[in-house]
């Protein structure tokens, strides 16, 4: 008989197998983000809920993770303490295994002791995994492992949240550019723009898809304009919100003509 092993990770949301009554595991937070001081100790808890009508055996463990290309939120996971800027080995938690009755929740307490030389950002994930279940799909016997994770973002007070927008150019009816993370923490920029005509009236606005960018990485972006922009000069104000009041802004003068779009000037 063919046997297949599947692992599902849903961070901060309910796993649903599509089968009525199938076990569902929920945590009360998707992410713990803290600005910390050297040597600081943090103690808190995460509540795990069983939203199904069946009991569960839960195992808790920590791993490392990285955001990977195309930096749309896709992650790779690694054993604890094996990735640069890992904080997973700093996380001590209890209990590590427990039973979770139907429709009940349980707190898992964690404590984190920050090193004295902390600098920049450190990251990890705490997984809550239930004992393997079994499903049938035709003649295939499938063993299913469900787990849900809470991401940890620990950033030093002297961290560098810094980005640069480079390589701005025009083509067709679009402007493209590249966002570089030149700091020492993960950036999750929330980009938006608006376009003004020569009279200063806003004629178009929109959003740039959010991305998840580790230090030293870059991400290309493209802004496509509608056909309602007539042939004339425009100014686009491009803003990336870096969270916690930090923003990155560019003003871009450009011209739309019958031959396409041409960038004229870029200002901070």
BELTA-V618077 format. One record per backbone hydrogen bond with DSSP energy under -0.5 kcal/mol. NH is the residue of the N-H (numbers start at 0). CO is the residue of the C=O. E is the energy in kcal/mol with one decimal. If there is no record, write none. Layout:
BEGIN
nh=<NH | NH>
co=<CO | CO>
e=<E | E>
END
This chain:
BEGIN
nh=<3 | 5 | 7 | 9 | 11 | 11 | 14 | 19 | 21 | 25 | 27 | 31 | 32 | 33 | 35 | 35 | 38 | 39 | 41 | 43 | 45 | 47 | 47 | 48 | 49 | 50 | 50 | 55 | 57 | 57 | 58 | 59 | 60 | 62 | 63 | 65 | 67 | 70 | 75 | 77 | 79 | 81 | 85 | 86 | 87 | 89 | 90 | 90 | 91 | 91 | 93 | 97 | 99 | 100 | 102 | 102 | 103 | 105 | 107 | 108 | 108 | 109 | 110 | 111 | 112 | 113 | 113 | 117 | 120 | 121 | 122 | 123 | 124 | 125 | 126 | 126 | 127 | 128 | 128 | 129 | 130 | 132 | 134 | 136 | 139 | 140 | 141 | 141 | 142 | 143 | 143 | 144 | 145 | 146 | 147 | 148 | 149 | 150 | 151 | 152 | 153 | 153 | 154 | 154 | 155 | 156 | 158 | 160 | 161 | 163 | 165 | 165 | 168 | 170 | 173 | 174 | 175 | 176 | 177 | 178 | 179 | 179 | 180 | 181 | 181 | 182 | 183 | 184 | 186 | 189 | 190 | 190 | 191 | 192 | 193 | 194 | 195 | 196 | 199 | 202 | 203 | 205 | 207 | 210 | 211 | 212 | 212 | 213 | 215 | 216 | 218 | 220 | 222 | 223 | 224 | 228 | 229 | 231 | 231 | 233 | 234 | 235 | 236 | 237 | 237 | 238 | 238 | 239 | 240 | 240 | 241 | 241 | 245 | 247 | 249 | 250 | 251 | 252 | 252 | 253 | 254 | 255 | 256 | 256 | 259 | 260 | 261 | 263 | 264 | 266>
co=<140 | 142 | 144 | 146 | 9 | 148 | 24 | 17 | 18 | 48 | 46 | 150 | 30 | 152 | 33 | 154 | 114 | 36 | 111 | 109 | 107 | 45 | 105 | 25 | 103 | 23 | 48 | 99 | 55 | 97 | 128 | 95 | 126 | 124 | 77 | 75 | 73 | 67 | 65 | 63 | 61 | 78 | 82 | 122 | 122 | 86 | 86 | 87 | 89 | 110 | 108 | 57 | 55 | 98 | 49 | 51 | 100 | 47 | 45 | 93 | 106 | 43 | 91 | 41 | 89 | 39 | 111 | 114 | 183 | 153 | 84 | 151 | 62 | 149 | 60 | 124 | 147 | 58 | 126 | 145 | 56 | 143 | 141 | 139 | 136 | 1 | 134 | 139 | 3 | 132 | 141 | 5 | 143 | 7 | 127 | 9 | 125 | 29 | 123 | 31 | 121 | 151 | 33 | 152 | 119 | 35 | 155 | 158 | 159 | 179 | 163 | 177 | 175 | 173 | 170 | 222 | 168 | 220 | 165 | 218 | 163 | 177 | 216 | 161 | 179 | 161 | 159 | 159 | 212 | 240 | 188 | 207 | 238 | 205 | 236 | 203 | 234 | 200 | 196 | 194 | 194 | 192 | 190 | 188 | 70 | 186 | 210 | 211 | 180 | 213 | 178 | 176 | 174 | 221 | 172 | 225 | 227 | 229 | 255 | 253 | 195 | 251 | 193 | 235 | 249 | 191 | 236 | 247 | 189 | 238 | 239 | 245 | 242 | 239 | 237 | 266 | 235 | 250 | 264 | 233 | 261 | 231 | 254 | 259 | 256 | 171 | 254 | 252 | 252 | 250>
e=<-1.2 | -1.9 | -1.9 | -1.1 | -0.8 | -0.6 | -0.8 | -0.5 | -2.2 | -2.4 | -1.7 | -3.3 | -0.5 | -2.8 | -0.6 | -2.5 | -1.1 | -2.0 | -2.7 | -2.4 | -2.2 | -0.5 | -2.9 | -3.7 | -2.8 | -1.9 | -0.7 | -2.1 | -0.5 | -3.3 | -3.1 | -3.1 | -1.8 | -2.4 | -2.6 | -2.1 | -2.2 | -2.4 | -2.2 | -2.2 | -0.6 | -1.5 | -0.9 | -1.9 | -0.7 | -1.7 | -0.6 | -0.9 | -0.6 | -2.8 | -2.3 | -2.0 | -3.2 | -0.5 | -0.7 | -1.1 | -1.4 | -2.3 | -3.1 | -2.2 | -0.6 | -2.9 | -2.7 | -2.7 | -0.9 | -3.0 | -0.6 | -1.1 | -1.9 | -2.9 | -2.5 | -1.7 | -2.3 | -2.4 | -3.3 | -0.6 | -2.5 | -3.1 | -0.5 | -2.1 | -1.7 | -3.0 | -2.9 | -2.5 | -2.0 | -1.6 | -2.9 | -0.7 | -2.5 | -2.5 | -0.6 | -2.4 | -0.6 | -1.6 | -2.0 | -0.6 | -2.0 | -2.5 | -3.4 | -3.3 | -3.0 | -0.5 | -2.8 | -0.5 | -2.8 | -1.4 | -1.7 | -0.7 | -1.0 | -2.2 | -0.6 | -3.0 | -2.3 | -2.3 | -2.5 | -2.2 | -2.7 | -2.2 | -2.3 | -2.9 | -3.2 | -0.5 | -2.6 | -1.4 | -0.9 | -1.0 | -1.9 | -0.6 | -2.7 | -2.0 | -0.7 | -0.7 | -2.6 | -2.3 | -1.4 | -3.4 | -3.0 | -2.2 | -1.9 | -3.0 | -1.1 | -2.3 | -2.7 | -1.0 | -2.2 | -3.2 | -0.5 | -0.6 | -2.2 | -1.8 | -2.3 | -2.4 | -3.2 | -0.6 | -2.7 | -1.2 | -0.8 | -0.9 | -0.5 | -3.0 | -2.3 | -3.0 | -2.6 | -0.7 | -3.3 | -2.8 | -0.5 | -2.9 | -2.3 | -0.5 | -0.6 | -3.1 | -1.5 | -2.1 | -2.6 | -3.1 | -2.9 | -0.5 | -2.8 | -2.6 | -2.7 | -2.5 | -0.5 | -2.7 | -1.6 | -0.5 | -2.6 | -3.0 | -1.4 | -3.0>
END
